[in-house]
């Protein structure tokens, strides 16, 4: 509360009275985009150790730009469009490239791996649809693109680390093609999914978010980065179950 008051009233009055304050959230949005571009570059050049930090930077910047815009009171149509354009790269092109590399290998041109970018096309379609869908103010219809990207990143990590000795199983091309189809469909499906916008900190109305957050903390402590893909899968399942049994609950 006090942090929000500081940024909303005190800081603007001190140093930002003559400055266009929208530069701050827009800069974060562009940081998201740049990190996504570099993530594609490291994938295609085989420098995979930089991938996770870059995706996390994109995710953090994507979360922070909207928060900063709300705190500073500078939400705008331009910011909304920039956010979607950046997300096409970071959460559309990046997971598409991950799947391409898994199918073709780095530094290789493989026409049979091109379908990986179907995921990128569906991510772009979902983001365009999101911008004009007035139902998605407090939740989502379909799998959010950041969640999709985190699942693909988590899947990649399971293969790279040969988790439980199943790396070769998960890297099978038929599973990867199936993953492209399922994730692409989930992003545009009419399935309500909860967001992490809290209506205050009370339990009522936030139950599913608190439950998921508690599970996520335990999973990350135990499994570390290998928890990413299972947590996104859990997010999808919880969303479907929650809204199946509570159909009148607003998203």
N, C-alpha and C positions, 0 to 999 in steps of 0.2 A: 504493500500500500504506500509506504513512505517513499520507496524507490520510484513508483509511478508518479507520485505527486512532485518529486524532485524533477523528473524529466518533463512532466507536462507543464509545470508552472515556473519553478525556480530557475532551472537551467536555461529555458528559452528566454526568460527575462534578463538573464545576465549576459549571455554571449550570442544568442541567436535572433535578436530582434529584427535585424535587417537581412538575415540570411534565409534563403529558401530552404526550409527545414526538410523538404522532401528529398533532398540530396542524400540524407542519411539512410533511409530505407531503400532508396533506389541503388545506392552504392552496395548495400548488402545483397540486393537482388543480382547485380552484375557480378559480385564476388561468387555467388552461386553459379552463374553461367560460366565464368572463367574456370572455376574449379572443375566443372563438368567437362569443359573443353580439354583441360590438361589430363583429366581421367581417361578420356578417349585416347589421347596421345600416348599415355603410359601403357595402356592396354595393347595398342598396335605396335609398340616398340619393345614390348616384353619387360618393362620395368614395373612389374606387378606389385612390388612392395609398397608403392606409393598409392595404390588404388583405394584402399580402405580409408586412409586419412583424407583423401580428396573427396570421396563420397560423403564422409562425415562433415567435412567443411561445407559442402553443398547443402546438406540437410540442416545444419545449424544455421546457415545464412538464410535458407528458405523459411525456417521457423522465426528467425529474428526480424526479418524485414517487415512482416506483417505486424509483429508486436511493437516494433519501434514506430511504425506508421500510426498505429492506434494511440500509442502513448503521446506522440507529438501532435496528434490530430491532423495528419496530413495524408490520410487515405485518399486515393485518387484513381480515376479510370486508367491513367497512364501507368501507375504502379501495378494495377491489376494485370494489365496487358504485358508489362515487362516481366512480371512474376511468371506468367504462363510461358512466355518465350524462353526464359531461363530454364524452366522446368522441363521443357521439351528436350533440351540438351542434357541436363543433369540426371533426369529421371526417365528419359525416353531414349536418347541416343546412347547413354552410358550402359544401361542394361542390355540394349540391343547389341552393342559392341561386345559386351561380356559374352553373350550367347554366341555371337559370330566367332569370337576367338575360341570358345569351347568347341564349336563345330569345325572350324577351319585351322586353328592354330595361329600364333602371331606371325606377322610378315608373310602371310599367305593370302592369295586371292582365290576364293573358292565359291563358285556359283551355287553350289549346293548349300552353302551357309548363309546366303543372302536372305532367306526367309526369317532370319533372326531380326531383321529390321522391320518386319511386320509388327513386332512389339512396339517399335518406335512410332510407327504410323498410328497405331491404336492409342498410344500415349498422347500424341498430338491431337487426335480426335477427341479424346476424353477431356483434355485441357480446354479445347475450344468449346466443347459442350458445357463444361463446368462454368465458364465465364458468362453464359447466358441462361443458366439454370438457377432460378430463384429459390428452388427448394433446398439448396445445399448451403444454407447460412450457418447452421449449427452442427452439421454432419455431412455425410457424403452419400451419394448414390453411385455405387460401383467402387471398385478398389482404387484408392488414391495412388497417383503415380509415385510419390516417395515410398509408399509401402511396397509397391511392385518392385521398385529399384532395390530396396533393402532385401527383399526376398531373393532376387537374382544374385545380389552380392553375397548373401548368406549361402546360397546354393553353390556359388563359385568357391567360397571358402571351404565348404565341405569337400569339394573335389580336390582343391589344392592341398588340403591337409590330410586327405585320405581318411576322413573321419570314420572310425569304427571299421576301417578296411573296406569302405563302400565307395571310394572315389571312382573306381572304374565302372561301377554300376551306375552311379549318378551321371557319369559323362557319356553314357550310351546315347547315340544320336536320336533314337526313337523317343527317349525320355525328354531330350532337349526340344525336339519339335513339338511334342505334346505340351511341354511347359509353355512354349510360345503361344499355342492355341488357347490354353486355359487362362493364362494371365491376360492375354489380349481380350478375351471375352469378359473376364471379371472386371476389367477397367471400364467397360461400357455397359455392363449388365445393370438392370434395375433392381439392385440389391442394396438396401440401406446399410451403411456402415458408420459406426460412431467416430466422432472426432475427439480431440483432446482439448476442446474449448470447454472449460469448466464453468458451470453456472454457480459461482461461489465455491466455497470449500465444504459445503454440507454434504452429507451422505446421500440424501434424497435427490434423485435426478442425476447423480454422478456415480452410481453404484458400479456400473460396468467399467468405468474408467479407473476407479480405485482398484477394483479386482485385477484388471489387466496390468496396471502399474505395479502392484505387489508381486504378481507372478513374474513380470518382466525383470524386476530387480533381482529376484531369487535366481531366475534362469541365467541372467548375465553373470552373476557371481559364480555360479556353478560351471556354466559352459563357455563363458566369455563370448568371443565373436561368433562361435558356432551356434549361439542362441538366436541369431538374426532370423534365419529362415523359419525355424519352428515358431518363433514369436509372431511373425507375420501370418503364418498358417493359423495360429491360435486366434489372432485378431479377426481373421475372416470367419472362423467357426463361431467365435463368441458373438460377432455382429449378427450372423444369420440366426443363431439360436435366440439371442436377446430380442430381436425384432420379430421373430416368429411368435414368441410367447407374449410379447408386449407390442402388438401391431399399432396401437394408438399412441405410443410414445413418440414424441417428436425427435427427429434426428438432430 
